[in-house]
Amino acid sequence: MATITPGTSSPAPTDSHASTGLLQEIRQFWRQFFIAAFDPYRPELHYMRGPGPACDAKRKHPPTSH
């Protein structure tokens, strides 16, 4: 699971680059948001759910010994 963390905390710039920094932070937030929200990895599809058909076949027909 991904987490979204705020960017670096720096004092607010007072020059004309303030809007550029703000746009960069907004862009970074949305990029991280979309990565976290639309992450294609779904761990619930990859865990083992139990014994498969080979195990069932062994239990149904135990080998006979002589």
C-alpha positions as CSV (number, residue, x, y, z in Angstrom):
1,M,0.0,0.0,0.0
2,A,1.4,3.4,-0.9
3,T,1.3,6.4,1.3
4,I,1.1,10.0,0.3
5,T,3.4,12.3,2.2
6,P,3.6,16.1,2.0
7,G,6.7,17.5,0.2
8,T,9.5,19.2,2.0
9,S,8.5,22.0,4.4
10,S,10.2,25.2,3.4
11,P,9.4,28.8,4.1
12,A,7.0,30.4,1.7
13,P,9.0,32.2,-1.0
14,T,8.2,35.9,-1.4
15,D,9.4,36.4,-5.0
16,S,7.8,35.6,-8.4
17,H,8.8,31.9,-8.1
18,A,6.1,31.3,-5.4
19,S,3.5,30.3,-8.0
20,T,6.1,28.0,-9.7
21,G,6.8,26.3,-6.4
22,L,3.2,25.9,-5.6
23,L,2.4,24.4,-9.0
24,Q,5.3,22.0,-8.6
25,E,3.9,20.9,-5.2
26,I,0.4,20.5,-6.6
27,R,1.8,18.5,-9.5
28,Q,3.8,16.3,-7.2
29,F,0.8,15.7,-5.0
30,W,-1.4,14.6,-7.9
31,R,1.3,12.4,-9.3
32,Q,1.7,10.6,-6.0
33,F,-2.1,10.4,-5.6
34,F,-2.6,8.7,-9.0
35,I,0.2,6.3,-8.3
36,A,-1.4,5.3,-5.0
37,A,-5.0,5.3,-6.2
38,F,-4.4,3.4,-9.5
39,D,-1.6,1.0,-8.3
40,P,-2.0,-2.1,-10.5
41,Y,-0.5,-4.4,-7.9
42,R,-3.3,-6.2,-6.0
43,P,-1.8,-8.5,-3.3
44,E,-5.0,-10.3,-2.7
45,L,-4.6,-11.9,-6.1
46,H,-1.2,-13.4,-5.3
47,Y,-1.6,-15.2,-2.0
48,M,-2.0,-19.0,-1.9
49,R,-5.6,-19.9,-1.3
50,G,-5.0,-23.5,-0.2
51,P,-4.2,-26.9,-1.6
52,G,-4.7,-27.4,-5.3
53,P,-6.0,-30.2,-7.5
54,A,-2.9,-32.3,-7.1
55,C,-3.3,-32.5,-3.4
56,D,-7.0,-33.4,-3.8
57,A,-6.1,-36.2,-6.1
58,K,-3.6,-37.7,-3.6
59,R,-6.3,-37.7,-0.9
60,K,-9.0,-39.3,-3.0
61,H,-6.8,-42.1,-4.3
62,P,-4.2,-43.1,-1.7
63,P,-1.4,-45.3,-3.0
64,T,-1.8,-49.0,-2.2
65,S,1.0,-50.9,-0.6
66,H,1.7,-54.6,-1.0
